[in-house]
Amino acid sequence: MNTLQPKKIFIEKEVVNSSVTQQILSKLPDVTVEYIDDYRSIRIEGSTTDDVFKESKECLAIARKKGGLVKEFRCRDGIIGNTEYFISHGNNCNLDCEYCFLQSYFDNAVPTVFINHDEILTAIKDVLLAAGDKKTVFHAGELCDALAFDDLTGLSRKLIPLFSEYPNARLELRTKTTTIENLLTIPGTNNIVISWTFSPQLIVDAYEHKTPSLEKRVRAAEEVQRAGYNVGICLDPIILCEDWFNNYKAMLEMLFDRLDIARIKFVSLGGFRYLPSLTRVIKERNPKTSLLLGEFVPCVDGKYRYFRPIRVKAYREIGKVIREITRDVKMSLCMETPEVWNGVKDALR
Ligand code: SF4
């Protein structure tokens, strides 16, 4: 359940009368509203970078996304991965992960929901119809947690029935939240996957500020499985803290013990990575952080990752833990180089 109570709501003037805007306002009746022309021009003041982020995340913006409602996501050269589509349903979120790349991505950090749902659904349908019988994968959660505002916007109640009509397409909703109430009111179909980022509790405590605990995420995943949904397990970012192996091993054993393995669609593994532009924000906001203390090296896409032999060892060891529990779950790497994939693929098969 979401307990979001923003201090202030910014509303673009052109969407004031939208039914989704009115629905959100009816759920947040006592919040101060400011009417604006364009969500991209919102500026939040603060005496430190951290103040600006914290204050921004206490607000909510309601806006219309103009163009780019569904974007093709291709990995950059030198990084392996399939072409997928991501649904642009919002920017930023109210949670505050220390490693979040969005901190250096947008001009402001105000969580923003795009409420032109009809246009979003039409853009998705256009891609689905053009794809015909070809298998396609869509996901929501790239630039905003997929479910963080779902209790306010109800977008999942529109997306899931749409994808239920297109069994060749998969919809993945990526989240760290427990905002699953809408999902429980709609029957899950085989092509819908609700994926959680699962992190050992000491990582949640250290870096995933304001997020639900590991235990709460697992309970939400159990509940959506019982409602007929598949779940995905994202170990991304894997953070190599002290005693990381025993922490990840214990978490995986608990996850595979409690979740129905037949309804785990995949496990995806991705080491912590960052663009140099993010380090300034991380250091300014968290001067004592240990997040950047590992042995990081620049990679072909400009991002810094743990030194390659360290990543290979970590993926292999995590893969081995999972393979000792089950051979029935598909594992893959997220945003990795072919060299790393070649070094670990036998351990993940
Ligand atoms: S949940 Fe995702 S989008 Fe939200 S702060 Fe964390 S990493 Fe960023």
Boltz pocket constraint, residues with backbone or C-beta under 6 A from the ligand:
constraints:
  - pocket:
      binder: B
      contacts: [[A, 92], [A, 93], [A, 94], [A, 95], [A, 96], [A, 97], [A, 99], [A, 100], [A, 101], [A, 102], [A, 141], [A, 142], [A, 143], [A, 144], [A, 145], [A, 176]]
      max_distance: 6.0
